[in-house]
Amino acid sequence: MSDPLFEFLLRQGDNTLVLGHRISEWCGVAPAVEEDIALANTALDLIGQTQMWLGLAAEIEGAGRSSDDLAFHRDVWDFRNLLLVEQPNGDFGHTIMRQFLFDAFQVPHLTALQNASDDRIAGIAAKSLKEAQYHLERSRETVIALGDGTEESNSRMQAALDRLWPYAGEMFLRDSVDDAMHESGIAADPVSLRATWDDTVQTTLGEAMLTIPASDFAQQGGKSGKRHSEHLGHLLATMQFLPRSYPDARW
């Protein structure tokens, strides 16, 4: 395995890159103009965070690669994002539910990272946290509005929750990279973040009149790079087409 710090930084950057691209797919086709703009802004926030995480990863690696190289010139098996963020948009309810489940994790995760022993990581976390807090506020309110809305919107949100719930648990699974980051004082043990996430999720879904699935089964393999869904390959084929086809292209 490569340097645990490099692996950890890839996880941060790949999560925001893949989710940012997923959300950008709504640009021009969202159900309302306000949502179109809001989703585009969220995607831009996440891509901006990606530049910082992958930029630092490239610096740590010391192989002469840039953040663009890491984003556009790695293959599926080199990505370290959570399986949750690569899942297809589905309908608007699926997109919002996926965003909420991730946001509810990202806020306590970044909050802890502000105290990282590495000042560079602490700085990126502090900048990203402000955006993540807004993302959580918005996704939480939207989940409640749709869940506690009409019979149709409630059923769609419940279907989204049932579909995405098995992917949420991967956020709290610990491996050797997490252990190394915790021991070095960089990141919190992901297991320790579960209680905060549970509180946010249970409170929100209760207000949204949604039922949390009974099973706590967790799909896994994304953040270790051992297994991704077929959806990531299709996403990368679209996202990476231009820089791979025209490697010397400049805006």
Secondary structure, DSSP 4 states (H G I P E B T S, - for coil): ---HHHHHHHHHHHHHHHHHHHHHTTTTTSSSHHHHHHHHHHHHHHHHHHHHHHHHHHHHHTSS--HHHHHHS--GGG----HHHHS---SHHHHHHHHHHHHHHHHHHHHHHTT-SSHHHHHHHHHHHHHHHHHHHHHHHHHHHHHTS-HHHHHHHHHHHHHHHHHHGGGG---HHHHHHHHTTSS--GGGGHHHHHHHHHHHHHHTT-PPPS-------TTTTS---HHHHHHHHHHTHHHHHSTT---
